[in-house]
Amino acid sequence: MLLLSEEKMEVQSAMLLNPLQLAYIGDVVWEIVIRQSLVLRRLNVHHMHEECVKSVNAKAQAQCLNRVQSHLSETEHDIAQRGRNAHARHPGPRNQNPADYADATAFETLVGFLYLTDQQERLKEIIRIAREENEVEQ
């Protein structure tokens, strides 16, 4: 499903990263998952971009966190909470609700953590749960 580097990060090492570092990679992983699904639907580039923007934004990612929340292990919940509480050195986007932005960062942090620690099956499960409602709409 995803490309991984040769190096797998140990869970303890990943937990020592700044949550914004985890969110940084998690944002990219989430976007590539969405983009891949759109390419597979064989949409033209303009429509792919429009659909991608609907799923890769603070509100949509906050909804993803809400869908997966009850399925998280204690460690995953802690990682997401650290992401939610992280404060970037810049204000969130002006057009985004601050609570949604915090929850989106939590979701990205979780995705980044699972990706970096090479927990592919768990990452696939979290992505499936996060996208369940969206799949019905598409």
N, C-alpha and C positions, 0 to 999 in steps of 0.2 A: 504493500500500500504506500509506504513512505520511503524515501531515500534516507538512509542513515549513514553517518560517517563510520569509519572502522572502529572508532573509539566509543565505548559505552560509558556513560558517567554513572558512577555508583550513587545510590539513593542518598547516602549521607553527604556526599560531595554536592549533589544537586540541591539538597536542603540548605546548604551553606551559601548558595548564590543569593544575590539580591532578587527579590520577587520580580522586580522590573526587568531583570535579565531573563528570567523565565518567561515573562509575558512577551518580551521582545521576540523570542523564538516561537512562542506559542501563537502569536498573531500571524506569523508567516505560515506556520503549519496549518492553521485554520483556513487561511486564505487559499492555500494550495488545494486543500480538500474541497473547498467550494468550487474553485476554478476547474478542478479535474471533473467534478460532477457535471459542471456546465458544458465542458468540452464533450463529454460523453453523451450529452443530450443533443449535440450537433446544432447548437444555436449559432447564429452569426455573431461576430465579435461585438457589435453594438448591443445586442440583447444579452450576451454573456456579461458584459460590463454592468448593464442595468440590474441584472439578477444578482451579480456578485455584491454590488453595493447594498442590496437589501439584506444580505446575510453577514457582511463584514462591516459592522458598525456597532457602536456601543449598545444601542437598544436591543438589537438582535442577539448579540453575544450575552447580554444580561439575561435575556429569555432562555438562552442555552444553559447558562449557569443554573437558573431556576429549575429547568427540566432535569438536570443531572444531580442536583443537590442531595436528594434523598438516596441516591445510589452510591455516594462517595464513601470510601473507607475513612477511618479517623485521620490517617496521614494525608489523604487527598483533601479532606475537609480543611485540615490545618494549612496545607499549601495554598488552597484557594483563599482562605481567610487572610493569610499573609499578603496575597496579591490584592485583595480588597482594601487592606489597610495601607498599602504602599502609596507613597506620595511622590509623583514625578516632580521634577523641578520646573515644570511648566504647567500652566492651567490646562484643564481639559478643554476639548473643543467647545467653542461658544454655543454651537447648536445641539449639544448633548446634555442630557440630564446628569448632574454629578453622581447621583446614586447609580444610574445605568453605567456610567463610565467606570465607577469603582467595581461594579459587578462584572463588567466586561474584562477589566484587568484581572479579576479573580479567575475568570474562565480561561483567559489566555495564559495565566500563570500555571494553571492546572494542566492545560494542553502542553505547554512547554516542558513542564516537569516530566510528564509521561513520555514525551518524545525523547528528551535528553537521556532518560534512564532506560530507554529501549523497551518500554512496556507496551509493545505494539498491540497485543491483543486487548489489553485494557484500554488503550487509546482508541482503538476501533470501536469498542463497546461504548465508551463515553461519547464519541462522535455520533454513533448510531442513535443513542438516546437523545443527544442534543438536537439532532435533526429530525426526530420523529414527526413532530407537528408540521415542519416545513415540507416533508416528503408528501404529506396528504395534499398540501396546497399546490404542489408542482404538478 
